[in-house]
Amino acid sequence: MTSSFYESDAAVEQYLLFHYGTPEQICPLLPEARAACGFPIRCVKESLGDIKLGKSERALDLGCAVGRSSLELRRHFDEVVGIDFSGRFITAAQQMQRERHVAVCAHREGAVHDELSLDLSPDIRIDHVYFEQGDACALRSDLGKFDFVLMANLIDRIPDPAKCLAGLPDLVHPKGWLVITSPYTWLEEYTPRAKWLDGGERGTLDALKEFLMPAFDLRRTFDLPFLIREHRRKYQWSIAEASVWQRR
């Protein structure tokens, strides 16, 4: 069960703007809403929080989309691997990494679009960041272990969340970290109804505890609002719940 949306031109341009656009480019009309822009950057910054990192550490951005969080993680880690199921997303991430610039057509209204230039900040390092296409439910066996794994807005967009979660203990070093963010928008377009993790008093978080707590300790949770532009006067405004876990 998959959706072709994430391979479409519309999705690539929408997510490039979501990841690399300035708040003014994403939301030109309402300054008050711009606090929810810059999600990939805020996701990394707020997830790391007061986590103390060692030397020569590796990070995995699982479900990296067009790659902004992967590049942000490079500020803190010696090596970053970004993996996404969408080949179009990976190609876009590699282009931004290579050229540090991309032009997109952002939907204004009707058939009218705004041509926007998106640039990667010069202080972002692009070395030792590796983007590849892959399936979060069936990762290649030689990925190795990581000190930090980020799954941003992925868990409700894969066909078998439980299978993905079952593989996480083997990906994270002891005392390493796992961060999962999601607005828990379960849809049969992406996940069969029988595999939704939406049970318990706290909903998906209770299900995550059931699957992860044999190997991980839940350290904290917090909310991360985000804004995705559909056109200049229409947006997806969502609140992801972030949960921070430490490997035992």
Backbone hydrogen bonds, N-H to C=O, Kabsch-Sander energy under -0.5 kcal/mol:
donor,donor_aa,acceptor,acceptor_aa,energy
7,E,4,S,-1.9
8,S,5,F,-1.9
12,V,8,S,-2.1
13,E,9,D,-2.5
14,Q,10,A,-2.4
15,Y,11,A,-2.8
16,L,12,V,-2.2
17,L,13,E,-2.0
18,F,14,Q,-2.2
19,H,15,Y,-2.5
20,Y,16,L,-3.0
21,G,17,L,-2.0
26,I,22,T,-2.5
27,C,23,P,-2.7
33,A,30,L,-1.8
34,R,31,P,-1.5
35,A,32,E,-0.6
36,A,33,A,-1.7
37,C,34,R,-1.8
41,I,38,G,-0.5
42,R,38,G,-2.5
43,C,39,F,-3.1
44,V,40,P,-1.4
45,K,41,I,-2.5
46,E,42,R,-3.0
47,S,43,C,-1.5
48,L,44,V,-2.4
49,G,45,K,-1.7
51,I,48,L,-3.5
53,L,51,I,-0.6
59,A,79,E,-2.2
60,L,148,F,-2.5
61,D,81,V,-3.1
62,L,60,L,-0.8
62,L,150,L,-2.5
63,G,61,D,-0.7
63,G,83,I,-3.1
64,C,61,D,-0.7
64,C,83,I,-2.0
67,G,64,C,-2.3
71,L,67,G,-2.0
72,E,68,R,-2.1
73,L,69,S,-2.5
74,R,70,S,-1.0
75,R,72,E,-1.5
76,H,73,L,-1.9
77,F,73,L,-1.6
78,D,57,E,-1.4
79,E,57,E,-1.3
80,V,128,H,-2.3
81,V,59,A,-2.3
82,G,130,Y,-2.9
83,I,61,D,-2.4
84,D,132,E,-1.5
87,G,85,F,-0.6
90,I,86,S,-2.0
91,T,87,G,-2.3
92,A,88,R,-2.1
93,A,89,F,-2.5
94,Q,90,I,-2.5
95,Q,91,T,-2.1
96,M,92,A,-2.3
97,Q,93,A,-2.3
98,R,94,Q,-2.3
99,E,95,Q,-3.2
100,R,96,M,-2.3
102,V,118,L,-2.3
104,V,116,L,-2.5
106,A,104,V,-0.7
106,A,114,D,-3.0
108,R,112,V,-2.5
109,E,112,V,-1.3
112,V,109,E,-2.7
114,D,106,A,-3.3
115,E,113,H,-0.5
116,L,104,V,-3.1
116,L,114,D,-0.7
118,L,102,V,-3.1
118,L,116,L,-0.6
120,L,100,R,-2.1
124,I,121,S,-1.9
125,R,123,D,-0.5
129,V,126,I,-0.8
130,Y,80,V,-2.7
131,F,129,V,-0.5
132,E,82,G,-2.5
134,G,84,D,-1.7
136,A,134,G,-0.6
138,A,135,D,-2.1
143,L,140,R,-1.0
146,F,171,L,-3.1
147,D,58,R,-2.2
148,F,58,R,-1.1
149,V,177,W,-2.2
150,L,60,L,-3.1
151,M,179,V,-3.1
153,N,151,M,-0.7
153,N,181,T,-2.4
154,L,181,T,-0.7
157,R,154,L,-2.7
158,I,155,I,-0.6
164,C,160,D,-1.8
165,L,161,P,-2.7
166,A,162,A,-2.1
167,G,163,K,-0.9
167,G,164,C,-0.8
168,L,165,L,-1.2
170,D,167,G,-0.5
171,L,168,L,-1.8
172,V,168,L,-1.2
173,H,146,F,-2.9
175,K,247,R,-1.6
176,G,173,H,-2.6
177,W,147,D,-2.4
178,L,245,W,-2.6
179,V,149,V,-2.8
180,I,243,S,-2.2
181,T,151,M,-2.5
182,S,241,E,-1.2
186,W,184,Y,-1.4
190,Y,187,L,-1.6
191,T,187,L,-2.5
195,K,192,P,-2.4
196,W,193,R,-1.4
198,D,196,W,-0.9
203,G,200,G,-1.3
205,L,202,R,-1.1
206,D,203,G,-0.7
207,A,203,G,-1.4
208,L,204,T,-2.7
209,K,205,L,-2.2
210,E,206,D,-2.0
211,F,207,A,-2.0
212,L,208,L,-2.8
213,M,209,K,-2.5
215,A,212,L,-2.1
216,F,212,L,-2.5
217,D,246,Q,-2.6
219,R,217,D,-0.6
219,R,244,V,-3.2
220,R,244,V,-1.1
222,F,242,A,-1.9
224,L,240,A,-3.1
226,F,238,S,-2.7
227,L,36,A,-1.2
228,I,236,Q,-2.4
230,E,231,H,-0.6
230,E,234,K,-2.5
231,H,234,K,-2.2
232,R,107,H,-0.5
232,R,108,R,-1.1
234,K,231,H,-1.9
236,Q,228,I,-2.9
237,W,235,Y,-0.7
238,S,226,F,-2.4
238,S,236,Q,-0.6
240,A,224,L,-2.5
240,A,238,S,-0.5
241,E,182,S,-3.0
242,A,222,F,-3.6
242,A,240,A,-0.6
243,S,180,I,-2.6
244,V,220,R,-2.8
245,W,178,L,-3.3
245,W,243,S,-0.5
246,Q,217,D,-2.6
247,R,176,G,-2.9
248,R,215,A,-2.8
